[in-house]
């Protein structure tokens, strides 16, 4: 039952937290912290500023390039159980068409500007039409455009991963000549920068934000502190000279006095440089002033740590700085960073590479790639020689143990060993001919199937050991010689004595 409020009774407000009116703590009037608000920051929309920032600030360019280069550095391992030769041809084709370089470029501009596209170039195709059957040898590589070089049109209404994305892209600035014709979304690999909420993404034209937008204040502070420290170095050692009547001599005196004063200073500077002597009048006073840089390295380090934290890139990767502390190697930091890169590979590259590799495979073979075709990203963590040897011995031993136990055939063992060549560094020289020969050997070693059907012409033998019966002949055509004319005795008939 709800109680009614009496007439004239004031409404009480309740809230969680702490408040102190005397010390102005909490949500109380006069607290300076309550005046802090967050304002919109649309730095990603300033195209020129991002260009100049990438060109001028080494820490900004490294923040953009390092993750993109790590995402495409090791490549992928192809998995195709139906056509093993397709993987080798794809690896060769990837290097020849420089696909990984173009993908790295697309990821860089997506991180810098908030978005980019890579156009799949098919010779002789109409770019405005959906991507269909790929003719053999028609793939001509990728062409990269950042988000400011294209304009979007239409919206994809088909349900799926691309729902709500642009249906067409028009080239505004770039070397790709389309005569103003749109490019269908099925021919485009789309990359976005930092993810944004829905309404912010609409303000950014449906693209993401630059990865430099959030840590931009820390980047500016780091660059300003670095420049200030370099200026302090040139002023770290100052020399002061006190001369009686200097104001009259240098300012209001005649030309002869000024010339004499300047000649004296040049002589002092010359002697200090060559002999380390300072010759002055007895009434003059000479002193030096040095500047200490105590605390400045810690300030720069704090700025760098804030940038590394905002970008999720460890100091050992961003600055090349070895971690401090006893037994600190930075291995855990790198592993955490590689996990982040692996997550970005799955979210930004997996879907795009699946479409791209199928286009390339169809261009190589002239037919669609098998449904079993797939790939995995190669691990970024590089094992030492000892770790690689131990891993190779363990994986190879598992295959050989299964072979000895009869669980797999010789041909299957060769396939598994070749599949592990990217990890172990061994058995990469196993060819398709070796596997085919092993398959033929496996087929020849199989025992013939038993014929369980009864032969009506086969003589029925009665079991037993009767004296009037001779044992059945084991080898066809084999006969026993008789004592008389050399003819075999008839079964069941005794010869004459």
C-alpha positions in Angstrom: 0.0 0.0 0.0 1.5 3.3 -1.0 1.4 6.1 1.6 0.2 9.5 0.5 2.5 12.6 1.1 1.0 15.1 3.4 0.3 18.6 2.2 3.3 20.9 2.6 5.8 18.0 3.1 9.1 18.5 1.2 10.3 15.8 -1.1 13.5 14.0 0.0 16.2 13.0 -2.4 18.3 9.9 -1.8 21.4 9.0 -3.6 24.4 6.6 -3.3 27.9 7.9 -2.6 29.6 10.2 -0.2 29.1 13.9 0.3 30.7 16.4 2.6 29.5 20.0 2.5 32.3 21.4 4.6 35.1 19.8 2.5 33.1 20.1 -0.7 33.3 16.3 -1.4 30.9 14.5 -3.6 28.0 16.0 -5.6 27.8 19.3 -3.8 27.9 22.9 -5.0 31.4 24.4 -5.2 33.2 21.2 -6.0 35.7 21.9 -8.8 35.5 18.3 -10.0 31.9 18.7 -10.8 32.8 21.2 -13.5 34.7 18.6 -15.5 32.7 17.5 -18.6 33.5 15.7 -21.8 33.1 17.4 -25.1 32.8 15.8 -28.6 36.2 15.2 -30.2 36.0 14.6 -34.0 39.7 14.5 -34.7 39.1 11.7 -37.2 37.2 14.1 -39.5 40.2 16.4 -39.9 41.9 14.7 -42.8 44.8 17.1 -43.2 45.6 17.0 -39.5 45.8 13.2 -39.5 48.1 13.3 -42.5 50.4 15.8 -40.9 50.4 13.9 -37.6 51.3 10.7 -39.4 54.1 12.4 -41.3 55.6 14.5 -38.5 55.2 12.4 -35.3 57.2 9.2 -35.2 55.2 7.8 -32.3 51.9 8.4 -34.2 53.2 6.7 -37.4 54.6 3.8 -35.3 51.3 3.4 -33.5 49.5 3.0 -36.9 52.1 0.9 -38.7 53.2 -1.6 -36.0 49.8 -3.4 -35.5 49.1 -3.5 -39.3 52.5 -5.0 -40.1 52.2 -7.6 -37.3 48.7 -8.6 -38.6 50.1 -9.4 -42.0 53.7 -10.4 -41.1 53.5 -14.2 -40.8 50.7 -14.9 -43.2 48.4 -18.0 -43.0 48.5 -21.8 -43.2 46.1 -23.2 -45.8 44.0 -26.2 -45.1 42.8 -28.2 -48.2 42.3 -31.9 -47.8 40.9 -32.4 -51.4 43.6 -30.5 -53.4 47.0 -30.2 -51.5 48.7 -28.7 -54.6 46.3 -25.7 -54.3 48.0 -24.4 -51.2 51.4 -24.3 -52.7 50.1 -22.5 -55.8 48.3 -20.0 -53.6 51.4 -19.2 -51.5 53.3 -18.5 -54.7 50.5 -16.4 -56.1 50.3 -14.4 -52.9 53.9 -13.4 -53.2 53.8 -12.7 -56.9 50.7 -10.5 -56.7 51.9 -8.7 -53.5 48.6 -9.3 -51.8 50.0 -9.1 -48.3 51.6 -5.7 -49.0 48.3 -4.4 -50.2 46.4 -5.8 -47.2 49.0 -4.2 -44.9 48.5 -0.9 -46.6 44.7 -1.1 -46.3 45.0 -1.9 -42.6 47.3 1.1 -42.1 44.9 3.6 -43.7 42.0 2.0 -41.8 43.8 2.6 -38.5 44.9 6.1 -39.5 41.7 7.5 -41.1 39.1 5.2 -39.6 38.4 3.2 -42.8 39.7 1.9 -46.1 38.8 -0.5 -48.9 40.7 -2.9 -51.1 39.2 -3.4 -54.6 39.5 -6.9 -56.0 40.6 -6.3 -59.6 39.2 -8.8 -62.1 40.3 -8.2 -65.7 37.4 -7.6 -68.1 34.7 -7.4 -65.4 32.1 -4.6 -64.9 32.9 -3.2 -61.5 29.3 -2.2 -60.9 28.0 -5.8 -61.2 28.1 -8.3 -58.4 31.1 -10.6 -58.4 30.3 -13.8 -60.2 32.3 -16.6 -61.7 36.0 -15.9 -62.0 37.7 -16.8 -65.2 41.1 -18.5 -65.1 43.9 -16.0 -64.8 41.6 -13.0 -64.4 42.7 -11.9 -60.9 45.0 -8.9 -61.1 45.6 -8.0 -57.4 44.2 -5.4 -55.0 43.9 -1.7 -55.2 43.7 0.2 -51.9 41.7 3.4 -51.3 41.2 5.2 -47.9 37.8 6.4 -46.8 38.3 9.9 -48.0 39.0 8.7 -51.6 35.6 7.0 -51.9 31.9 7.9 -51.5 29.2 5.4 -50.6 25.8 4.8 -52.1 22.9 2.5 -51.3 22.5 0.1 -48.4 22.7 -3.7 -48.4 19.3 -5.1 -47.4 20.2 -8.8 -47.6 20.5 -10.4 -44.1 24.0 -11.4 -43.2 27.3 -9.9 -42.0 27.2 -7.0 -44.5 23.6 -6.0 -43.6 23.4 -2.2 -43.4 26.8 -1.6 -45.1 27.1 0.5 -48.3 26.1 -1.4 -51.5 28.3 0.7 -53.9 31.5 2.7 -53.6 32.4 5.6 -56.0 36.0 6.6 -56.4 36.5 10.3 -55.6 40.2 10.6 -55.7 42.7 8.0 -56.8 44.4 6.3 -59.7 41.6 3.8 -60.3 39.7 5.0 -63.4 36.1 3.9 -63.3 34.6 6.8 -65.3 32.4 7.6 -62.4 30.8 4.1 -62.3 30.2 2.6 -58.9 32.0 -0.4 -57.5 29.8 -3.2 -56.1 30.3 -4.2 -52.5 31.0 -7.8 -53.5 34.2 -6.6 -55.2 35.4 -4.7 -52.1 37.3 -5.7 -49.0 36.1 -3.2 -46.3 38.3 -2.3 -43.3 37.2 -0.1 -40.4 39.2 1.6 -37.7 38.2 1.8 -34.0 34.6 0.7 -33.4 32.0 3.4 -32.5 28.4 3.4 -31.2 25.6 3.6 -33.8 25.0 7.4 -33.7 28.7 8.3 -33.6 29.3 5.9 -36.5 26.6 7.8 -38.5 28.4 11.1 -37.7 31.6 9.5 -39.1 29.8 8.5 -42.4 29.4 4.9 -41.3 33.1 4.4 -40.8 35.1 3.8 -37.7 37.4 6.3 -35.9 41.1 6.8 -36.1 43.1 4.9 -33.5 45.0 8.1 -32.9 41.9 10.0 -31.8 41.7 8.9 -28.2 45.4 9.0 -27.3 45.9 12.3 -29.3 46.3 14.5 -26.1 48.9 12.1 -24.7 50.8 12.1 -28.1 50.8 15.9 -28.1 52.1 16.0 -24.5 54.8 13.5 -25.3 56.0 15.4 -28.4 55.9 18.7 -26.6 57.9 17.3 -23.6 60.4 15.8 -26.0 60.9 19.1 -27.8 61.1 20.9 -24.5 63.8 18.5 -23.2 65.9 19.0 -26.4 65.8 22.8 -25.9 66.8 22.4 -22.3 69.9 20.5 -23.4 71.2 23.5 -25.3 70.7 25.7 -22.3 71.9 23.3 -19.6 75.2 25.2 -19.2 75.0 29.0 -18.9 77.8 31.5 -18.2 77.2 34.9 -16.6 79.5 37.9 -16.6 79.0 40.9 -14.4 80.8 44.0 -15.7 80.7 47.4 -14.0 79.0 50.1 -16.1 77.8 47.5 -18.7 74.5 49.4 -19.3 76.4 52.6 -20.2 79.1 50.8 -22.2 76.8 48.6 -24.3 73.8 50.8 -24.6 74.5 54.5 -24.2 78.3 54.5 -24.8 80.1 55.4 -27.9 81.0 53.1 -30.7 84.6 52.7 -29.5 83.4 51.3 -26.1 81.0 48.9 -27.8 83.8 47.6 -30.1 86.1 47.2 -27.2 83.5 45.3 -25.2 82.7 42.9 -28.1 86.5 42.3 -28.7 86.9 41.4 -25.1 84.0 38.9 -25.2 85.4 37.3 -28.3 88.8 36.9 -26.7 87.2 35.4 -23.6 85.3 32.9 -25.7 88.4 32.0 -27.7 90.6 31.4 -24.7 87.8 29.3 -23.0 87.5 27.1 -26.1 91.2 26.6 -26.7 93.0 27.0 -23.4 90.2 26.8 -20.9 91.2 30.2 -19.5 89.0 33.2 -18.6 90.8 36.5 -18.6 88.8 39.4 -17.2 89.2 42.7 -15.3 89.6 42.4 -11.5 86.3 44.2 -11.0 84.4 41.9 -13.3 82.5 38.8 -12.0 82.3 35.5 -13.9 80.0 32.6 -12.9 78.4 29.5 -14.4 74.9 28.1 -14.0 74.0 24.5 -14.7 70.5 22.9 -15.1 69.6 19.5 -13.7 67.3 17.1 -15.5 66.1 15.4 -12.4 62.5 14.1 -12.8 62.4 14.8 -16.6 63.0 11.1 -17.6 60.2 10.0 -15.3 57.8 12.5 -16.9 58.6 11.3 -20.4 58.3 7.7 -19.3 54.8 8.4 -17.8 53.7 10.0 -21.1 55.0 7.0 -23.0 53.2 4.5 -20.7 49.9 6.4 -21.2 50.3 6.2 -25.0 51.2 2.5 -24.8 48.2 1.8 -22.6 45.8 3.7 -24.9 47.1 1.9 -28.0 47.4 -1.5 -26.2 51.0 -1.8 -27.5 53.6 -2.7 -24.9 56.7 -0.5 -24.5 59.0 -3.2 -25.7 57.2 -3.1 -29.1 56.3 0.6 -29.3 59.5 2.1 -28.0 61.9 -0.8 -28.3 62.4 -0.4 -24.5 63.5 -3.3 -22.4 61.5 -3.8 -19.3 63.1 -2.8 -16.0 63.2 -5.1 -13.0 64.9 -8.4 -12.0 64.4 -11.2 -14.5 62.1 -9.0 -16.6 62.2 -10.1 -20.3 59.0 -8.6 -21.6 57.8 -12.0 -22.8 54.4 -11.8 -21.0 53.8 -8.3 -22.4 54.5 -9.5 -26.0 52.3 -12.5 -25.6 49.4 -10.3 -24.4 50.0 -8.0 -27.3 50.1 -10.9 -29.8 46.8 -12.1 -28.4 45.3 -8.7 -29.1 46.7 -8.8 -32.7 45.2 -12.3 -33.1 41.8 -10.9 -32.1 42.1 -8.1 -34.6 43.1 -10.7 -37.3 39.9 -12.6 -36.6 37.6 -9.6 -36.6 39.2 -7.6 -39.5 40.8 -10.1 -41.7 39.0 -13.5 -41.4 35.9 -12.7 -43.5 37.8 -10.6 -46.1 40.5 -13.2 -46.6 38.0 -16.0 -47.0 36.4 -14.2 -50.0 39.8 -13.2 -51.4 41.4 -16.6 -51.2 38.4 -18.2 -52.9 38.6 -15.7 -55.7 42.3 -16.3 -56.1 41.9 -20.1 -56.0 39.2 -19.9 -58.7 41.5 -17.7 -60.8 44.3 -20.2 -60.5 42.4 -23.4 -61.2 39.4 -22.2 -63.3 37.0 -23.9 -61.0 35.5 -23.2 -57.5 37.8 -24.2 -54.6 36.7 -27.2 -52.5 34.3 -26.7 -49.6 36.9 -28.1 -47.3 39.3 -25.3 -48.1 40.2 -23.2 -45.0 43.1 -21.4 -43.4 44.6 -20.5 -40.0 46.7 -17.5 -39.1 50.3 -18.4 -38.3 51.3 -17.6 -34.7 53.2 -14.4 -34.2 55.3 -15.8 -31.3 58.6 -17.1 -32.7 59.9 -20.1 -30.8 63.6 -20.6 -30.0 65.6 -23.3 -31.8 65.4 -25.5 -28.7 61.6 -25.1 -28.4 61.2 -25.7 -32.2 63.2 -28.9 -32.0 61.2 -30.2 -29.0 57.9 -29.3 -30.8 59.0 -31.0 -34.0 60.1 -34.2 -32.1 56.8 -34.3 -30.2 54.5 -33.8 -33.3 56.5 -36.1 -35.5 56.6 -38.8 -32.8 52.8 -38.6 -32.5 52.3 -39.3 -36.2 54.8 -42.1 -36.2 53.3 -43.7 -33.2 49.9 -43.7 -34.8 51.4 -45.3 -38.0 53.1 -48.1 -36.0 49.8 -48.7 -34.1 48.0 -49.2 -37.4 45.7 -46.3 -36.8 46.7 -44.5 -40.1 48.3 -45.6 -43.4 51.6 -44.7 -44.9 50.0 -42.1 -47.2 48.1 -40.5 -44.4 51.2 -40.3 -42.3 53.0 -38.5 -45.2 50.1 -36.0 -45.6 50.2 -35.3 -41.8 54.0 -34.8 -41.8 53.8 -32.4 -44.8 50.9 -30.5 -43.1 53.1 -30.0 -40.0 56.1 -28.7 -42.1 55.1 -25.1 -41.4 55.3 -25.7 -37.7 58.2 -28.1 -37.5 60.3 -26.9 -40.4 60.7 -30.5 -41.5 59.2 -32.7 -44.3 58.4 -29.8 -46.6 60.0 -31.8 -49.5 57.3 -34.5 -49.4 55.7 -34.3 -52.9 52.4 -35.3 -54.3 54.1 -38.1 -56.2 55.5 -39.5 -52.9 52.0 -39.5 -51.4 50.5 -41.1 -54.5 53.2 -43.9 -54.4 52.4 -44.5 -50.8 48.7 -44.7 -51.6 49.4 -47.3 -54.3 51.6 -49.3 -51.9 48.8 -49.2 -49.2 46.3 -50.5 -51.7 48.7 -53.3 -52.8 49.4 -54.4 -49.2 45.7 -55.0 -48.5 44.8 -58.7 -48.3 42.3 -60.0 -51.0 38.7 -60.3 -49.9 37.7 -63.9 -48.9 35.3 -65.7 -51.3 32.6 -67.1 -49.1 30.3 -68.3 -51.9 30.0 -72.1 -52.3 31.4 -73.7 -55.5 28.9 -76.4 -56.7 31.7 -78.3 -58.5 33.8 -78.5 -55.4 33.9 -82.1 -54.1 32.4 -82.5 -50.6 34.7 -84.0 -48.2 33.5 -86.0 -45.3 35.2 -85.4 -42.0 36.6 -88.4 -40.3 39.6 -90.8 -40.4 38.3 -93.9 -42.2 40.8 -96.4 -43.5 39.1 -96.8 -46.8 39.4 -93.1 -47.6 42.5 -91.2 -48.7 43.2 -87.7 -47.6 42.0 -84.9 -49.9 44.5 -83.4 -52.3 45.7 -80.0 -51.2 47.2 -78.9 -54.5 45.2 -79.2 -57.7 46.8 -81.5 -60.3 48.9 -83.3 -57.7 48.6 -87.1 -57.9 50.0 -90.0 -56.1 51.9 -92.6 -58.1 50.6 -96.2 -58.2 52.8 -99.3 -57.7 51.6 -100.9 -61.0 51.3 -98.9 -64.2 52.0 -95.6 -62.7 48.3 -94.5 -62.9 46.8 -93.0 -59.9 44.4 -95.2 -58.0 40.7 -94.3 -58.1 39.4 -92.9 -54.9 38.0 -95.6 -52.6 39.4 -98.5 -54.7 42.3 -100.7 -53.6 44.9 -101.9 -56.1 45.6 -105.5 -56.7 48.2 -107.0 -54.4 
